[in-house]
Amino acid sequence: MTNDELGIWGETQACIWLVDQGHKIEARNFRFKKNEIDIVSRKDGFIVITEVKTRHSDFIGEPWRSVTRSKQRQIIKVANHYIVEGNFDVEVRFDILSIVHNQYSTKIEHIPSAFTPLA
């Protein structure tokens, strides 16, 4: 499986996992300019913006560690556009789903409220 195929597979698995946890998926790969949000869902009165990171191994670190502050700012900009465009009046939460998948196992780690916009 190529890295692109792994990424697509990971996002699909993340959607399945989120639905199993009670989320209602609203959008996948929502784009604004050059950036995108992997998954937008609703749960418990929140719009949940989920960044999915999938790797074959955690040898160089857990996948979630690659969501840098710069990447967070990009996600927040796209999320802001999504909220304004949809005229939503609801709280937003930013989660990360970190997936390590290889021929031996699949490990999913969910980090709710992984980051917040800074004022």
Backbone as CSV, one residue per row, in Angstrom:
resi,resn,N_x,N_y,N_z,CA_x,CA_y,CA_z,C_x,C_y,C_z
1,MET,0.856,-1.176,0.000,0.000,0.000,0.000,0.900,1.238,0.000
2,THR,0.651,2.141,-0.953,1.423,3.383,-0.996,0.994,4.300,0.148
3,ASN,1.758,5.358,0.371,1.395,6.304,1.423,0.056,6.982,1.133
4,ASP,-0.198,7.315,-0.151,-1.487,7.924,-0.509,-2.631,6.953,-0.248
5,GLU,-2.452,5.700,-0.636,-3.487,4.686,-0.390,-3.701,4.486,1.106
6,LEU,-2.618,4.497,1.866,-2.722,4.351,3.313,-3.500,5.516,3.919
7,GLY,-3.263,6.714,3.429,-3.979,7.890,3.920,-5.477,7.801,3.658
8,ILE,-5.843,7.397,2.453,-7.259,7.232,2.101,-7.883,6.129,2.945
9,TRP,-7.170,5.016,3.087,-7.650,3.900,3.913,-7.847,4.379,5.353
10,GLY,-6.885,5.137,5.875,-6.959,5.628,7.251,-8.152,6.540,7.478
11,GLU,-8.426,7.427,6.533,-9.576,8.321,6.677,-10.891,7.538,6.658
12,THR,-10.965,6.519,5.831,-12.170,5.673,5.798,-12.333,4.934,7.120
13,GLN,-11.250,4.370,7.642,-11.313,3.678,8.932,-11.676,4.647,10.053
14,ALA,-11.159,5.873,9.969,-11.471,6.886,10.975,-12.966,7.201,10.969
15,CYS,-13.559,7.323,9.781,-15.008,7.586,9.691,-15.798,6.444,10.318
16,ILE,-15.416,5.223,10.013,-16.096,4.059,10.592,-15.972,4.094,12.102
17,TRP,-14.780,4.365,12.599,-14.538,4.409,14.043,-15.364,5.515,14.700
18,LEU,-15.381,6.706,14.083,-16.137,7.824,14.642,-17.634,7.520,14.685
19,VAL,-18.177,6.941,13.620,-19.593,6.573,13.598,-19.890,5.567,14.707
20,ASP,-18.992,4.606,14.883,-19.163,3.621,15.966,-19.166,4.294,17.343
21,GLN,-18.509,5.454,17.449,-18.452,6.195,18.717,-19.600,7.190,18.853
22,GLY,-20.513,7.197,17.887,-21.685,8.057,17.986,-21.629,9.355,17.199
23,HIS,-20.616,9.536,16.367,-20.516,10.739,15.539,-21.402,10.605,14.298
24,LYS,-21.895,11.737,13.823,-22.598,11.796,12.543,-21.674,12.546,11.589
25,ILE,-21.200,11.868,10.554,-20.268,12.482,9.607,-21.019,13.481,8.737
26,GLU,-20.496,14.708,8.667,-21.091,15.751,7.831,-20.296,16.002,6.557
27,ALA,-18.985,15.875,6.634,-18.153,16.159,5.456,-16.818,15.429,5.580
28,ARG,-16.282,15.106,4.407,-14.922,14.554,4.321,-14.146,15.398,3.327
29,ASN,-12.900,15.636,3.645,-12.000,16.376,2.757,-12.586,17.725,2.328
30,PHE,-13.086,18.480,3.308,-13.617,19.812,3.038,-12.444,20.744,2.754
31,ARG,-12.469,21.368,1.578,-11.356,22.206,1.144,-11.713,23.691,1.185
32,PHE,-10.707,24.477,1.549,-10.784,25.928,1.453,-9.410,26.403,1.024
33,LYS,-9.372,27.014,-0.138,-8.114,27.409,-0.761,-7.226,26.166,-0.906
34,LYS,-6.016,26.190,-0.368,-5.103,25.057,-0.545,-5.155,24.041,0.591
35,ASN,-5.987,24.283,1.586,-6.003,23.432,2.780,-7.309,22.655,2.880
36,GLU,-7.287,21.637,3.735,-8.501,20.847,3.907,-8.635,20.312,5.325
37,ILE,-9.870,19.986,5.649,-10.207,19.295,6.889,-10.495,17.854,6.489
38,ASP,-9.923,16.897,7.211,-10.147,15.488,6.867,-11.598,15.075,7.104
39,ILE,-12.107,15.303,8.317,-13.465,14.867,8.652,-14.148,15.932,9.506
40,VAL,-15.406,16.214,9.162,-16.262,17.071,9.983,-17.418,16.193,10.442
41,SER,-17.651,16.170,11.753,-18.756,15.369,12.284,-19.457,16.153,13.391
42,ARG,-20.565,15.590,13.851,-21.288,16.170,14.994,-21.437,15.101,16.063
43,LYS,-21.251,15.557,17.299,-21.480,14.678,18.440,-21.675,15.536,19.684
44,ASP,-22.694,15.189,20.456,-22.958,15.852,21.743,-23.021,17.371,21.632
45,GLY,-23.634,17.870,20.563,-23.790,19.313,20.411,-22.576,20.039,19.873
46,PHE,-21.521,19.334,19.543,-20.304,19.930,18.989,-20.190,19.616,17.499
47,ILE,-19.592,20.527,16.774,-19.034,20.173,15.473,-17.615,19.733,15.790
48,VAL,-17.270,18.538,15.353,-15.951,17.978,15.644,-15.142,17.954,14.350
49,ILE,-14.027,18.659,14.366,-13.095,18.684,13.245,-12.002,17.681,13.578
50,THR,-11.870,16.641,12.745,-10.904,15.588,13.046,-9.812,15.533,11.984
51,GLU,-8.593,15.651,12.441,-7.410,15.460,11.596,-6.981,14.005,11.759
52,VAL,-6.807,13.315,10.638,-6.427,11.903,10.655,-4.982,11.782,10.180
53,LYS,-4.177,11.096,10.967,-2.790,10.821,10.595,-2.583,9.310,10.634
54,THR,-2.203,8.755,9.503,-2.023,7.302,9.387,-0.599,7.008,8.936
55,ARG,0.012,6.067,9.599,1.381,5.641,9.269,1.462,4.115,9.293
56,HIS,2.500,3.594,8.656,2.769,2.150,8.702,3.429,1.748,10.012
57,SER,4.076,2.716,10.646,4.856,2.420,11.846,4.900,3.650,12.745
58,ASP,5.153,3.411,14.024,5.367,4.540,14.931,6.845,4.656,15.303
59,PHE,7.705,4.085,14.471,9.142,4.072,14.719,9.703,5.484,14.938
60,ILE,9.246,6.444,14.133,9.749,7.816,14.280,8.823,8.664,15.159
61,GLY,7.872,8.037,15.812,6.940,8.741,16.698,5.506,8.474,16.306
62,GLU,4.632,8.694,17.260,3.202,8.508,17.007,2.758,9.469,15.897
63,PRO,1.852,9.030,15.021,1.419,9.888,13.906,0.875,11.242,14.344
64,TRP,0.187,11.310,15.480,-0.405,12.576,15.924,0.643,13.656,16.159
65,ARG,1.879,13.249,16.408,2.935,14.234,16.664,3.242,15.097,15.439
66,SER,2.801,14.663,14.261,3.065,15.442,13.046,2.056,16.576,12.835
67,VAL,1.103,16.719,13.733,0.151,17.831,13.650,0.771,19.014,14.397
68,THR,1.604,19.723,13.683,2.356,20.851,14.244,1.441,22.055,14.479
69,ARG,1.952,23.043,15.168,1.172,24.264,15.394,0.814,24.921,14.066
70,SER,1.717,24.861,13.094,1.436,25.409,11.769,0.269,24.661,11.111
71,LYS,0.279,23.347,11.196,-0.817,22.531,10.646,-2.115,22.839,11.385
72,GLN,-2.037,23.020,12.686,-3.225,23.361,13.474,-3.826,24.682,12.987
73,ARG,-2.990,25.673,12.733,-3.474,26.966,12.242,-4.194,26.802,10.902
74,GLN,-3.653,25.959,10.018,-4.303,25.704,8.727,-5.680,25.068,8.930
75,ILE,-5.748,24.076,9.811,-7.013,23.394,10.091,-8.023,24.381,10.668
76,ILE,-7.584,25.234,11.579,-8.465,26.215,12.215,-9.021,27.197,11.177
77,LYS,-8.187,27.633,10.212,-8.657,28.534,9.154,-9.752,27.882,8.321
78,VAL,-9.542,26.636,7.939,-10.539,25.928,7.132,-11.811,25.711,7.948
79,ALA,-11.653,25.351,9.213,-12.814,25.137,10.086,-13.604,26.440,10.221
80,ASN,-12.915,27.556,10.376,-13.593,28.846,10.478,-14.418,29.107,9.222
81,HIS,-13.842,28.839,8.063,-14.573,29.024,6.808,-15.799,28.103,6.762
82,TYR,-15.646,26.858,7.178,-16.756,25.901,7.196,-17.887,26.412,8.090
83,ILE,-17.554,26.922,9.267,-18.546,27.410,10.232,-19.249,28.654,9.690
84,VAL,-18.483,29.598,9.152,-19.063,30.834,8.624,-19.932,30.524,7.407
85,GLU,-19.417,29.703,6.492,-20.161,29.351,5.279,-21.491,28.667,5.620
86,GLY,-21.465,27.814,6.639,-22.672,27.097,7.039,-23.548,27.865,8.012
87,ASN,-23.067,29.049,8.448,-23.785,29.876,9.414,-24.174,29.065,10.657
88,PHE,-23.223,28.270,11.151,-23.466,27.432,12.319,-23.214,28.224,13.596
89,ASP,-24.060,28.002,14.581,-23.882,28.615,15.898,-23.758,27.467,16.904
90,VAL,-22.588,26.883,16.928,-22.360,25.700,17.753,-20.882,25.668,18.154
91,GLU,-20.592,25.006,19.246,-19.196,24.888,19.672,-18.435,23.935,18.749
92,VAL,-17.157,24.214,18.590,-16.293,23.417,17.723,-15.197,22.791,18.564
93,ARG,-14.901,21.545,18.261,-13.832,20.818,18.952,-12.876,20.284,17.889
94,PHE,-11.584,20.306,18.188,-10.562,19.822,17.260,-9.933,18.548,17.824
95,ASP,-10.157,17.440,17.130,-9.639,16.132,17.541,-8.583,15.648,16.561
96,ILE,-7.791,14.690,17.017,-6.855,13.988,16.136,-7.107,12.496,16.291
97,LEU,-7.153,11.805,15.161,-7.192,10.344,15.167,-5.873,9.873,14.581
98,SER,-5.106,9.177,15.382,-3.783,8.699,15.018,-3.871,7.192,14.773
99,ILE,-3.494,6.758,13.568,-3.628,5.349,13.203,-2.268,4.795,12.772
100,VAL,-1.902,3.667,13.353,-0.722,2.922,12.901,-1.250,1.604,12.366
101,HIS,-1.021,1.367,11.068,-1.555,0.165,10.417,-0.446,-0.515,9.614
102,ASN,-0.281,-1.801,9.875,0.656,-2.596,9.085,0.138,-4.029,9.018
103,GLN,0.937,-4.917,8.487,0.479,-6.302,8.309,0.240,-7.020,9.630
104,TYR,0.726,-6.483,10.720,0.602,-7.152,12.014,-0.566,-6.656,12.855
105,SER,-0.876,-5.367,12.741,-1.938,-4.824,13.595,-2.390,-3.454,13.099
106,THR,-3.493,-3.013,13.681,-3.996,-1.656,13.476,-4.267,-1.070,14.850
107,LYS,-3.663,0.083,15.122,-3.853,0.756,16.402,-4.430,2.140,16.137
108,ILE,-5.577,2.427,16.763,-6.216,3.734,16.621,-6.176,4.440,17.967
109,GLU,-5.661,5.655,17.952,-5.629,6.474,19.161,-6.411,7.758,18.882
110,HIS,-7.428,8.019,19.690,-8.261,9.209,19.539,-7.844,10.234,20.591
111,ILE,-7.576,11.431,20.130,-7.205,12.504,21.039,-8.268,13.601,20.910
112,PRO,-9.290,13.561,21.784,-10.314,14.605,21.733,-9.753,15.931,22.255
113,SER,-10.263,17.024,21.715,-9.799,18.372,22.101,-8.282,18.447,22.080
114,ALA,-7.700,17.973,20.978,-6.239,17.899,20.855,-5.587,19.277,20.818
115,PHE,-6.303,20.253,20.290,-5.778,21.612,20.267,-6.938,22.593,20.221
116,THR,-6.642,23.845,20.522,-7.655,24.893,20.507,-7.099,26.116,19.799
117,PRO,-7.979,26.898,19.187,-7.496,28.156,18.577,-6.978,29.094,19.665
118,LEU,-5.903,29.763,19.380,-5.358,30.742,20.328,-5.935,32.110,20.002
119,ALA,-6.181,32.888,21.013,-6.757,34.238,20.813,-5.730,35.179,20.248
